[in-house]
């Protein structure tokens, strides 16, 4: 049995999270509210739970790394990788030209 992946728009995700937050007080637990709203929205409870957790982290009501911080770290890691590659190229070029200079001096 294969599952078809439905792409939910950011607006739909926000709406589902908002509905869950509003319905939270009407249910005995957060999970029961998530199960109910997920059925109405058309996603799995696990997916909606992930959205709710991400929302709570981004708003500071739950501990964790925010989405903005994750993106910042990812950009910094990409920059570090590029700088390391540039340094390696410069190191190799420097060694090449130093060797060429030594060869030139030996020929004199």
Secondary structure, DSSP 4 states (H G I P E B T S, - for coil): -PPPPPPPPHHHHHHHHHHHHHHGGGSSSHHHHHHHHHHHHTS-HHHHHHHHHHHHHHHTSS-S--HHHHHHHHHHHHHHHHHHHHHHHHHHHHHHHHHHHHHHHHH-
